[in-house]
């Protein structure tokens, strides 16, 4: 049985844009779609009448959204689920049997700004989480992935490579390594710049090693950025891209680019549809 793409839906244009992206992906990959709407009645009147009204309104939203999804991609199987509880908990629970969770942008998403909500969901989800905005996809091309030199981020590179290869897109691997101010004070700028850049070039080369063997037809571009912080480097690199990929260890354990401030900043600007994919912690035994 194929794992569905789970889409968190609310009654906003942003949510409908995310649904359109998810439906297109589902049609291309032959996957079903599950529309999930969460109703958290803890914050409303506890009377039976109020609960019934909220539930009826939610079911109507799901029905209309399912109809819209069917118009977008008639070949895709669409199911709906009304969940009692918080949106974050609902999507986390459904992620266990999903191929991907998709949410839209916008501050109208229940529970706070989308960057906060997306990071919360991605940190506990059992599958990749896509955050989708209103970008026009027609003129966009390429897949961008951010790396930080860690072995964990290599897993994000292979995920991004699979995405790019499947859709016939080029892959750009971005490694932002600005020189620390204290190093510049300790050594002449040209010397320290060249020393740091040479080391980081090797890190970047090692990160993409193995892609050619697995994806012989994939065009891979390496981008080493020494003038911008990771978030800004990714925003610029992904400005015209079809997809941006970030890696997450999950369980609240964030490290540099993998999660935390960089991912939060990127999601707030959201240069293009962004997938946060789970990576496994690499353990070394001596």
C-alpha positions as CSV (number, residue, x, y, z in Angstrom):
1,X,0.0,0.0,0.0
2,X,1.4,3.4,-1.0
3,X,1.9,5.9,1.7
4,X,-0.2,9.0,1.2
5,X,0.9,12.6,1.1
6,X,-0.8,14.2,4.2
7,X,-1.9,17.8,3.7
8,X,-2.8,20.0,6.7
9,X,-5.7,22.1,5.5
10,X,-7.4,25.3,6.7
11,X,-9.6,27.8,5.0
12,X,-6.9,30.1,3.5
13,X,-5.4,30.8,0.1
14,X,-2.1,29.7,1.5
15,X,-3.5,26.3,2.4
16,X,-5.0,25.9,-1.1
17,X,-1.7,26.7,-2.7
18,X,0.0,24.0,-0.6
19,X,-2.8,21.6,-1.6
20,X,-2.2,22.3,-5.3
21,X,1.6,21.6,-4.8
22,X,0.8,18.4,-3.0
23,X,-1.7,17.2,-5.6
24,X,0.7,17.8,-8.4
25,X,3.4,15.8,-6.6
26,X,0.9,13.0,-5.8
27,X,-0.2,12.8,-9.5
28,X,3.4,12.6,-10.7
29,X,4.3,9.9,-8.1
30,X,1.1,8.0,-8.2
31,X,0.4,8.6,-4.5
32,X,-2.9,9.1,-2.7
33,X,-3.6,12.2,-0.6
34,X,-5.0,12.5,2.9
35,X,-6.5,15.9,3.8
36,X,-6.3,16.5,7.6
37,X,-8.1,19.3,9.4
38,X,-7.7,19.5,13.2
39,X,-10.3,21.0,15.5
40,X,-9.0,21.8,19.0
41,X,-12.2,22.2,21.1
42,X,-10.2,22.9,24.3
43,X,-10.3,26.6,23.4
44,X,-14.0,27.0,22.6
45,X,-17.3,26.8,24.5
46,X,-17.8,23.3,25.9
47,X,-21.5,23.2,25.2
48,X,-22.8,20.4,22.9
49,X,-24.3,23.0,20.5
50,X,-21.0,24.8,20.0
51,X,-19.1,21.6,19.5
52,X,-21.6,20.4,16.9
53,X,-21.4,23.7,15.0
54,X,-17.6,23.6,14.9
55,X,-17.6,20.0,13.8
56,X,-20.1,20.6,11.0
57,X,-18.1,23.6,9.8
58,X,-14.9,21.5,9.8
59,X,-16.6,18.7,7.9
60,X,-17.9,21.1,5.3
61,X,-14.4,22.6,4.9
62,X,-13.0,19.1,4.3
63,X,-15.7,18.3,1.8
64,X,-15.1,21.5,-0.2
65,X,-11.4,21.0,-0.1
66,X,-11.6,17.4,-1.3
67,X,-13.8,18.6,-4.2
68,X,-11.2,21.2,-5.1
69,X,-8.4,18.7,-4.9
70,X,-10.4,16.4,-7.3
71,X,-10.7,19.2,-9.8
72,X,-7.0,19.8,-9.6
73,X,-5.9,16.2,-10.2
74,X,-8.9,13.8,-11.0
75,X,-6.6,10.8,-11.1
76,X,-5.4,11.1,-7.5
77,X,-7.2,9.3,-4.7
78,X,-8.3,11.8,-2.0
79,X,-9.4,11.0,1.5
80,X,-10.2,13.2,4.5
81,X,-9.8,13.1,8.2
82,X,-11.2,15.3,10.9
83,X,-8.9,15.2,13.9
84,X,-9.8,16.2,17.4
85,X,-6.8,18.0,18.9
86,X,-4.0,20.4,17.9
87,X,-2.8,20.6,14.3
88,X,0.7,19.8,15.3
89,X,-0.3,16.6,17.1
90,X,-2.6,15.6,14.3
91,X,0.1,15.9,11.6
92,X,2.7,14.3,13.8
93,X,0.4,11.3,14.4
94,X,-0.5,10.9,10.7
95,X,3.2,11.3,9.6
96,X,4.0,7.8,10.9
97,X,2.2,6.3,7.9
98,X,2.8,9.1,5.4
99,X,5.3,9.7,2.6
100,X,5.3,13.4,3.3
101,X,3.4,16.1,5.3
102,X,2.6,19.3,3.5
103,X,1.5,22.6,5.1
104,X,1.0,26.1,3.6
105,X,2.5,29.4,4.7
106,X,0.7,32.3,6.5
107,X,0.2,33.5,10.0
108,X,-3.4,32.3,9.9
109,X,-2.2,28.7,10.5
110,X,-3.5,27.7,14.0
111,X,-0.8,27.7,16.7
112,X,1.4,30.5,15.5
113,X,3.5,31.7,12.6
114,X,4.3,29.1,10.0
115,X,8.0,29.1,10.6
116,X,7.4,28.1,14.3
117,X,4.7,25.6,13.4
118,X,6.8,24.0,10.6
119,X,9.8,23.6,12.8
120,X,7.7,22.0,15.5
121,X,6.1,19.6,13.1
122,X,9.4,18.8,11.4
123,X,11.2,18.1,14.7
124,X,8.7,15.3,15.6
125,X,7.4,14.1,12.2
126,X,8.3,10.6,11.0
127,X,8.5,11.7,7.4
128,X,9.7,14.8,5.4
129,X,7.7,18.0,5.9
130,X,7.1,20.4,3.0
131,X,6.3,24.1,3.5
132,X,4.7,25.7,0.4
133,X,4.1,29.3,-0.5
134,X,2.4,31.2,-3.3
135,X,5.3,31.2,-5.7
136,X,4.6,30.8,-9.4
137,X,6.4,27.5,-10.3
138,X,6.2,28.0,-14.1
139,X,9.6,29.8,-14.5
140,X,11.4,28.0,-11.7
141,X,14.0,25.3,-12.1
142,X,16.6,23.4,-10.0
143,X,16.7,21.9,-6.6
144,X,18.9,23.5,-3.8
145,X,20.1,21.8,-0.7
146,X,21.9,23.3,2.2
147,X,24.8,21.5,3.9
148,X,27.0,22.3,7.0
149,X,29.8,19.8,6.6
150,X,28.4,17.3,9.0
151,X,27.9,13.6,8.0
152,X,24.2,14.0,8.8
153,X,23.7,16.7,6.2
154,X,25.0,14.3,3.5
155,X,21.8,12.4,4.0
156,X,19.9,15.6,3.0
157,X,22.0,15.9,-0.1
158,X,21.1,12.4,-1.2
159,X,17.4,13.1,-0.5
160,X,17.7,16.3,-2.6
161,X,19.5,14.4,-5.4
162,X,16.7,11.9,-5.6
163,X,14.2,14.7,-5.9
164,X,16.2,16.5,-8.6
165,X,16.9,13.3,-10.6
166,X,13.3,12.2,-10.5
167,X,12.1,15.5,-12.0
168,X,15.0,16.1,-14.4
169,X,16.3,19.1,-12.5
170,X,19.8,20.3,-11.7
171,X,21.0,20.0,-8.1
172,X,22.9,22.9,-6.3
173,X,24.6,22.0,-3.1
174,X,25.2,25.2,-1.0
175,X,27.7,25.3,1.8
176,X,28.0,28.7,3.6
177,X,31.2,29.1,5.5
178,X,31.8,32.8,6.4
179,X,35.2,33.4,8.1
180,X,34.9,34.0,11.8
181,X,35.8,37.6,12.9
182,X,38.4,36.4,15.5
183,X,40.3,34.5,12.8
184,X,40.5,37.6,10.7
185,X,41.9,39.5,13.6
186,X,44.5,36.8,14.2
187,X,45.8,36.5,10.6
188,X,46.0,38.7,7.5
189,X,42.7,38.5,5.6
190,X,44.1,37.0,2.3
191,X,45.9,34.2,4.2
192,X,43.0,33.2,6.4
193,X,40.5,33.5,3.6
194,X,42.4,31.2,1.4
195,X,43.1,28.7,4.1
196,X,39.5,28.5,5.3
197,X,38.1,28.3,1.7
198,X,40.4,25.5,0.7
199,X,39.3,23.5,3.7
200,X,35.7,24.2,3.1
201,X,36.1,23.3,-0.6
202,X,37.2,19.8,0.5
203,X,34.3,19.6,2.9
204,X,31.9,20.4,0.0
205,X,33.5,17.9,-2.4
206,X,33.3,15.1,0.2
207,X,29.6,15.9,0.8
208,X,28.7,15.3,-2.8
209,X,31.0,12.4,-3.3
210,X,29.0,9.3,-4.4
211,X,26.2,11.2,-6.2
212,X,27.6,10.4,-9.6
213,X,27.6,6.7,-9.0
214,X,23.9,6.8,-7.8
215,X,22.7,9.4,-10.2
216,X,24.9,9.3,-13.3
217,X,22.7,11.7,-15.3
218,X,22.3,14.3,-12.6
219,X,24.0,17.7,-13.0
220,X,25.4,18.7,-9.6
221,X,26.7,22.2,-8.9
222,X,28.7,23.1,-5.8
223,X,28.3,26.5,-4.3
224,X,30.7,27.6,-1.5
225,X,29.6,30.9,0.0
226,X,32.0,32.8,2.2
227,X,30.3,36.2,2.2
228,X,26.9,35.4,3.7
229,X,25.5,33.5,6.7
230,X,23.8,30.2,5.8
231,X,20.2,31.5,5.8
232,X,21.0,34.4,3.4
233,X,23.1,32.1,1.2
234,X,20.2,29.7,0.9
235,X,17.6,32.4,0.3
236,X,19.7,33.8,-2.6
237,X,20.5,30.3,-4.1
238,X,16.8,29.2,-3.9
239,X,15.3,32.5,-5.2
240,X,14.4,30.9,-8.6
241,X,14.5,27.2,-7.6
242,X,11.7,24.7,-7.7
243,X,12.7,23.2,-4.4
244,X,14.9,23.8,-1.3
245,X,15.9,20.9,1.0
246,X,17.0,21.2,4.6
247,X,17.9,18.4,7.0
248,X,16.5,17.8,10.5
249,X,17.6,15.4,13.2
250,X,14.3,15.8,14.9
251,X,13.5,15.3,18.6
252,X,14.5,18.8,19.3
253,X,18.2,18.2,18.6
254,X,19.1,21.1,16.3
255,X,22.6,21.8,14.9
256,X,23.7,24.7,12.8
257,X,22.1,24.5,9.4
258,X,20.2,21.4,10.1
259,X,17.6,23.2,12.2
260,X,17.3,26.1,14.5
261,X,17.9,29.8,13.6
262,X,18.9,29.1,10.0
263,X,15.8,27.0,9.1
264,X,13.6,29.4,11.0
265,X,14.9,32.4,9.0
266,X,14.6,30.5,5.7
267,X,11.0,29.5,6.5
268,X,10.1,33.0,7.3
269,X,11.2,34.3,3.9
270,X,10.4,30.9,2.1
271,X,12.1,31.6,-1.2
272,X,10.5,28.5,-2.8
273,X,8.7,25.3,-1.6
274,X,11.0,23.9,1.1
275,X,11.2,20.3,2.3
276,X,12.6,19.6,5.8
277,X,13.7,15.9,5.7
278,X,14.7,13.7,8.6
279,X,18.3,12.7,8.9
280,X,19.7,10.1,11.3
281,X,22.4,10.9,13.8
282,X,25.7,9.4,12.8
283,X,27.4,7.5,15.6
284,X,31.1,6.8,15.6
285,X,32.7,3.9,17.4
286,X,36.4,4.0,18.2
